[in-house]
Amino acid sequence: MKALRDLAKRPAPWLMQDDAPDGHIVLSSRVRLARNVTGWNFPHVVDADHLCRLRDDVVEAIERTTPDAAAHVLRMEDLDETERRFLLERHLISADLVRYVLGRGLTISQDEDLGLMLNEEDHVRLQAFSAGLSVDAALERASRGMRSIAEEVAFACDDELGFLTACPTNVGTGLRASILIHLPGLVITEDAERVLNGLRRLNYTVRGFYGEGSGVMGSLFQVSNSATLGRDENAIVEELLVHVREVIECESKARQALLERDRIRTEDRAWRAWGLSTRARLLTTREAFELLSDVRLGCSLGILPRVPTSVSNHLFLCVQSAHLQVGAGQAMEAPERDEARARFVRDQLERAEERNDE
């Protein structure tokens, strides 16, 4: 699909901000609001014909009320599995929309900073994205978009409980705010679990790069709220920001400790990663993530040639398997992907180095 090939070849515009708040540690912020349409059963107990009708009705409402959120309208049954995995890698859909396609859909704004999953676990899941630690800006964008849609779509709500959702943990605000954070200092100093377990004890969820059910690659973690009931959206976001800023402080101290206590080993780690990243001819996804993590750390510590955070953010997205295939417009076997991935990383880092020399 041409629209997806165009997306694959360009960075996500909202992510390409070198001056994003705490961007050397936090890649992005996301806010998701879950809603269900009054008078309809939840998606998991609705047949495909009714799901298609509901999806198309909601898409029409979105196009009338928030046309900027519908620059791209995608129906999951029109996409092949690689194209759906591309959207998953880009954090625009969940794994459920890769597996279950009939009656499911997605709308995306031109800048990709606003998207709506249709008939996932809930009828409507609106997501707003922003660069760096700016979850409050994402909340404002998401709330504004949802208010516009609610002018034409009635959402199920209880006076005491709040918005009604398929999963009880989302009842109330229906809000999930998450931060994608890079913690190589804490991982290397072996303090990551201690710090992240502290968040878990405070009822926060910590996951890997792909969210629910995924492992950790490249020292990238997603931190999100668990509770949605009994507090308003602003209070949930403000509390999340307080605790994430504490994690950022711990990561900054860990990075400084690496320089002060083990500088030679830290420099060696960074330069080895740079050497492999700019010379390797084959890279798996995991190898690329781990090397890019060390390169990003080395750049932030002033050890390596400066690579803008926007470039490293773009690399984390585009080295993934479906991105490589959709961007090339063809299916690739694993060895072909490994070669294309290594070539892409080399080209991007070499261009960044050349710009530094100008």
Summary of the structure (lengths in Angstrom):
residues: 358
radius of gyration: 20.7
end to end distance: 37.8
largest distance: 64.2
contacts: 1240
relative contact order: 0.14
helix: 53%
strand: 16%
